[in-house]
Amino acid sequence: MASSSVAADMELDRPNLEDYLPSDSLPQESPRNLHLRDLLDISPVLTEAAGAIVDDSFTRCFKSNSPEPWNWNIYLFPLWCLGVVIRYGILFPLRSLTLLVGWIVFFAAFFPVHFLLKGEKLRSKIERKLVEMMCSVFVASWTGVIKYHGPRPSTRPRQVFVANHTSMIDFIILEQMTAFAVIMQKHPGWVGFIQKTILESVGCIWFNRNDLKDREVVAKKLRDHVQHPENNPLLIFPEGTCVNNQYTVMFKKGAFELGCAVCPIAIKYNKIFVDAFWNSKKQSFTMHLVRLMTSWAVVCDVWYLEPQYLKDGETAIQFAERVRDMIVARAGLKKVPWDGYLKYNRPSPKHTEEKQRIFAESVLRRLEES
């Protein structure tokens, strides 16, 4: 039932070819001797149409939907103004104070434990608890209403957790329940400082998206990490980028080539108060947090799904797609066949040419059937 609904949603997302053609371009009589090369002769038009299709089906994954205005009359506008005063004048200062006090307590406890405590096992345990505590403070600063479904993750060897990705707060929401070791892009500023000084204590692994050599080093670290039972559970966001929690882009196969159990996690945000999607190209993480802290609340559901194993004769790519289907069905998302890294680079001519060919064949078939 879930797969049929997802297929129906994908069918609705397919672009209508008639939207890309002028109304007078369709012949009134059935054409004769019409060939594909006749359509390809108008390559500039087809190239533009193919580019529009690519843009329409890909960029919608990274668009934040603005909330519909409701303060449109004289009765509702005063209530909206009162809400702004409460959120910015009362809730935001209280939440900022909560976050500040949390950081003071955290640093006062973390640095003495990290530099002075000798027992490695006890030190790691205390550091994990402190990181979980600080993540709980972050969630409290948004008035987070988080519902967790399913058994809590356990520390066992040869397992990796994978989840869909909407914002860096995905990691915070999951980390407050279990001290995961996450694989994450290196960030500048205060986020980079936290990565280097704090999160490395729980075994997190960093990578540089633009460094090809870095990928080989990270792949080896991942394989080594999952073999040790004392390490924190490994968390990977295989999409490789933040998506707007309505769609999922292709999963990278690296997490599915480790020869271990893959435990899917589905994350779904309720946009009733705020859209939790973070577009890092348009907004810094600091301003993203401010937007969350000035909303009424962040509402989210998290599902821990059944562990999955590679089947006989199944490739890593097929395994990744099977796990993605589980997350899509549970969180009510839509699948698109795009690589999330295209968000940082323009689509290659090969993608555009392929879409051009498909577009031409579709138009040809429409014209021959009319």
Protein Blocks (a to p, Z undefined) as FASTA:
>chain_A
ZZmmmmmmmmmmpccfklmpcfklpcfbdcehiafklmmmmmmmmmmmmmmmmmmmmmmm
mcccddddfblbfklmmmmmmmmmmmmmmmmmmmmmmmmmmmmmmmmmmmmmmmmmmblm
lmmmmmmmmmmmmmmmmmmmnopacddedjdddddehiacddddfbfklmmmmmmmpccd
ddddddehjllmmmmmmmmmnopacddfklmklmmmmmmmmmmmmmpmkbccddddfkop
acehlaccdddfklmmnopacddddddddfklbccbdcfklocfklmmmmmmmmmbdcdd
ddddddddddehiafklmmmmmmmmmmmmnopacdfbdfklmmpccdfklmmmmmmmmmm
mmmmmmmmZZ
